[in-house]
Amino acid sequence: MKPDKNMLLIGLLLLAVTALLVQEMWIGPLGTVRGALFIVIYGSVSLLLLARMRLVARLKDAHDGLKRAVQGNRNTRILANGEPLLNEVIFSINELIEEMDQLQVQTIRSEAARKSLLSNISHDIRTPLTSIIGYADALMDEIADDPAERQAYTTIILNKANNLKKLIDHLFDLSKLDADEVVMKPERLDLAELARACVIEFIPELRSQQLEVKALIPDNPCFVVADRVSMNRVLSNIMKNAVQYGKNGKVIGLELTEHNHAYELRIWDQGAGIAQADRERIFERLYRTERSRSSFQNGSGLGLAISKALIEKNGGTIWVTSDPGVRTTFGISIPKLA
């Protein structure tokens, strides 16, 4: 450990004052004024030396605590009971250790999520590929003699290939969102118009499923500033979820309401609903349960994660509420145009 130069200088100053005091006393008795001055100087230098020693000791404690934190002991905290300025430094060090602890926890969670993501992706890719290879081999071996059977095999291969392409497209979109490479083009949009257009887009599917639509959309414009493409995709994802998982309830609802600083659009259904434990993780990537509500058929679990990312890039929020068997609602909130 390197010697403290300031402490050495204070020590030398104390020795010099002591030598002067001894010399003065050797020459003759000290006067009142001179004696008082020597006492003040001697005491001040002594207190300064003690303060410096205490400061060095506390800095050493702080250094040791920070070193333990760097080595992995995130429970380390440094006590602050000294000078105000030094306390501020210690407070900052403790905040840094706390942030390091949180970062370590996030890193562990991210690593676990990454492993889960890779595992799920591998399964989701392997499953349709296995089917494609199996039916293709059957066609090559001429197992299917009947033309209708061959047509059915071809249709299955095509559907599996399309599902696989959708999964890859979603993964590509998600990777672009993570890399912040999605180009957003904010413009003035009428959220009411977007909601009505979304319903019109799904009319054929709504009719085929015999679903009734209850829409409460204002006639007056509801202007927001957002990217049109991403907003259309979010609404389409949520609407598709409602149609796919709410068809047993026979009712789909849309409600657009105005609040102080934002518009809220809710899309609800009366399907089986989502359990509380699943609602807390429904927007995680590739999270699926037995009744998972992903944004496209066969449940890749990426659509809702993409919707959440897109909504947040437009300055809004997304949430879900569910009373299983009664009503499940996906809602988005977008700030109003100033």
N, C-alpha and C positions, 0 to 999 in steps of 0.2 A: 504494500500500500504506500503510495506516495505521501510524503510529509505535507502537512497543511502550511503553506507559506505564510498565510495571514496569522495563524496561531503562533508561528515562530516569531514573527515580527512583534506581536503583542507580548510574547514572553520576554523578548529582548527589551522591549519598552519597560516592562515591569521590573526587570533586573536593573535597568538604568535608573529608574526612579528609586529603587531600593538602595543602590550605590550612592546616589546623591543624598538620600536621607541619612545614611550612615555617615557620610563625609561631613554633612552639616552638624550632626550631633557630635562628631568627633572634635570639630573646631570649637564648639561651644553650645550652650543651651539654645534651643529654637525659640523664637518669639511666637507670640500668639497667632499673628497673621500668617507667618511663614509656616508654622506647624499645621495650621488649619488647611493651608494650600497643599502642603505635602500629603496630608490625610486624604483630601478630596481627590488629588491626582492618583494616589496609590489605590484608593478604593475604586475609583472609576476604571483604572486599568485592570484591577483584579476582577471586577464585575464583567468587564468586556471580555476578558479571557474565559471566564466561566460560561458566558453566553455563547462564545464561539465554540467551546467544547461541547455544549449542549446541542448547538446547531449541527455540528459535525456528526454527533451521535444520532440525531434524528434523521439526518440525510442518509446515514449509513443504514438505518432501519428501513427507510423508504426504498433505498437501493436493493436491500435484501428481499423486501416484500415484492418488489417489481420483478426481481430475478426469479423468485419462486413462482410468480404468476406466469412468466414466460416459459418456465419449465413445465407448466401444466397444472399447478395448484391454483385453480381459479377461486378457491374459497378465501384466499389471502386478502386481508384488508388492513390498511395502515391507519393507526390512530392519529387524530389531529388534536393536539392540545398545546400548541406553541404559539408562535407569532402569527398574526392574521395572514400575512403574505405567504408564509410557509404552509399554513392551513389550506389556503386556496390551492397551492401546488399539490398537496396531499389529496384534497378532494378531487382534483383533476385526475390524479393517478388512480384513485379508487374507481372513478367513472370509467377510466380506460380499462381497468381490470374487469369491470362489470360488462363492458361492451365486448371484451375478448371472450368472456364466459358465454354471452349470448351468441356470439359468432361461432363459437365451438359447438353449441347446441344446434344452431342452424346448419352448420356443416354436417353434423351427424345425421340430422333429419334429411338434408338434401341428398346425402349419400344413400341413405335408405330408400328415399323416393326414386333416386336414379336407378338403383338395383331393381326396385319393383317395376319401374317403367320399362326397363330393358326386358325383364321377365315377361311382362304382359304383352309387350310388342312382339317378342319372339313367339309367344303363343298365338297372338292374333294373326301373325303372318303365316306361321306354320300350318294352322288349321285350314284356311282356304287353299293354300298351296297343296296340301295333302289331298284335298278333295279334287282340285283341278288335275293333279297328276293321276289320281285314281281313275277319274272318268275319261281322261285323255287316253290312258292305257287301255281302258275298256273299249274305246272307239277304235284304237289302233289294232287291237286283237280281234275286232269284229265280234265281240261278245253280244252286242246289241244288234240283232238281225232285223228287228222291226224298225221301219223308218220313223215311226212315232217315238219309239224308245231312244233312237239316236238323236232325234230332235230334243227330247227331254234332257239327255246327257249334255248336249250342246248348250241348252239354256242354262243348266246348272253351272257349267263351266263359265259361261258369260257372266252370270250373276256373282259367282265367287270372285271372278277377276275384277268386276266393278267394285265389289266391297273392298277388295284389296287395294284398288286404286284410291278409293275414298280414304282408307286408313293412311296410305302414304301421303296423300294430299294434306290431310290433317296434320300429320307429323311435320311436313314441310312448312305449313303455315305456322305451327307452334314454334318451330325453330326460328323462323323469321321474327316472330313476336319477341322471343327471348333475346335475339340479337338486335332488337329495335330497328329492324330493316323494313318494317311495314310502313309504306308511305301513306300518311293520312292527309286528306284534302278537305279541311273544314270548310263548310259552307252553310248558309242559312237554309234550314230544312223545316218543313211542317211535319211535326211528329204525328199529328192526326192523319195526315195524308199517307204517311208511311204505314201506319197501323191499318188503314182501310185497304191499301194496296196489298198488305200481307194477307188479309182475310180473302181478298179476291184471288190471290195466287193459290190458296188452299181450297177454293170452292169445290173443284172436282173430287179431291180426297175427302172433304167434309161430307159431300153427298154420298160417296161410295161407302163411307162408314156410318151414314145416317146420323150425323151429328148436328145438333141444333146449335146455332151461334147466337149468343147474347152479347151484343156490342154496345157499350156506352162510350161513344167517341164524340167529342164536341164538334159542332158544325164550324165554329170559328177556328182560325189557324192557331196552332201551338208551336211557335217558332223556337228552334234551338240551333246551336252551332255545332255541327258534327260532320263526320265523314259518311257520305251516303252509302257507299258500298259496305262498309263495316256495320252500319246500323241495320241495313237490310239483312245482312247475314245473321246478326244477333236475333232479330225478330223472327226470321225464318227458323232458326235453330229452336227457339223457345216454342214457337207455334207447332213445329214438328213433334217436339216432345209432348205437348198437350194432346195432339191428335193421336199419337202412337200409344200413349199410356193412359189417356183419358177416354178412350172410345167406349169402354164399358159403362161410363157414366152418362153417355149420350148427350153431354152438354159441354160446349167450349165457350168461355167468356173472355171478353176484352174490356178493360176499363181504363180510360185515360183521364187523369185528374190533374188539376193545377194546384200548386202549393206556393208558398211565399217566393221561393227562388228556383223552383224546379218543377218539371212535369214528371209525373209517375205513370207508367204504363204497366198494368197487371194483366197477365194472361193466365187464366185458371181453368181447371177441369175438375171433374168429380170421379176420377179414377181411383185406383187402389191407394195412391198416396205414397209418401216417403216417411220412413221411421226417423225418429229424432237423431239417432246415431248416424244415419246416412245423410241427413240434412246438413250436418256439420262438416261433411267432407264431399258433398256432391259436386263442388266445383274443382276438386283436385283432379289431376290428370290420371286418366285410366282408372279412376275409382269406380268400381261397379259392385252392385249387390244383386240379389235375386231379382229385385224390381228396379234396377238402376234406370235412370232417365237420361240416357245419352242422346246426342243430337242426331244420330242416324241409326238405321236398322242394324241389329245385331250388337249394338252397344259397345262402341270402341272406348267410350269414356273420355274422349278428347273434345267433343263439341262444346260442352259447357265450360271447360277450361278456356277454350278459345273465345267463347262469348264473354266470359269475365274479363279476359285480357283486353278485348276490343272495347268493351264498355268503359273500362278504366282509362284507356287511351283517349277516349272521347270525353273524359272528365266526369263520367257518371259512375253509378254503382249498380250492382245486381244482387238480388237476394231471393230466398225461397222460404215459403211457409207452407205447412201441410198439416191438415187434420185427416189422417188416413181414412179413406172411404167416404169422406165428406167433401173436402175441397183442398186442392193443392194449387198454390199460386207462385208463379215466377214473376218477379217485378224488376223493373229497371227505372232508374231515376236519372234524368238529364237536366243540367242547369238551363234555365230559361235564357233566351236571347236578351242581353241587357238593352 
